Amino acid sequence: MTAAPEPASFERGRTWWQVVLVLALGLGQSAVYAIVALIDIATRPKGIAGQTTALNTQFSDRPYIDLTYQLLAIVFSVAPVVLAAYFVWSSSRPHLGRLGLVRPRPVRDLAWGLGLAVVIGAGGIGVYLGARALHLSVEIDADGLKDYWWTVPVLLLSALRSGIQEELVVLGFLFDRFRALGWNRWVIIVVAAVIRGSYHLYQGWGGFAGNFVMGLIFGWLYTRIRRVLPFVIAHFIIDAVVFVGYTWAVAAFPQLFGPTS
């Protein structure tokens, strides 16, 4: 005797709880803190443009303790991705096809990733500089770590963490769960882009705008190719270049990336 199927309302409720739990453990939590941070910086005497935020911060002045903290933060930040994978795991192959993790095509995926990184990366720099000129963005310090032997490897791991966490959750998981709720394709794309922009609000309105546009482009392309790996690669490349190349950029172009007067 087989069990009776669950009613549709129960399945919808379970889907919503899955979305809430995954977001509450990671990016949704970051979005709430980012909104509070935006209120904070916007109400300070110098406004948004007079503030600075660090993307990679030091946890301790003791090198190996700091390294331990950095690695722990990276490991625990992927826990929501593991939970998302558990929720959508399929007994048939590809097991994580709902997250867009299908059979890899290394050359094609890398080509897509590189192309997206160039386009989105160049556009992101333009949005940031424009937002700074309009006093809508904080000054971003992407290199808040001291120069240890492990600094660059940790920055690269942090970039990889961001690519995995954001793309597998925002593109893979949310798109699948919102489709299960019966949402229209463009509603899913816009809502996911808003979520992506919201957890970057600590950077000011420029951070929101740039990541919202990135979300629209990534979302539209993802609905067409249904492969998440190119977006993970693109995100990793963008963040790796920003994290590792920031110090050089400030030194080479202080008038663009340095503090505003």
Disulfide bonds with the S-S distance in Angstrom:
none
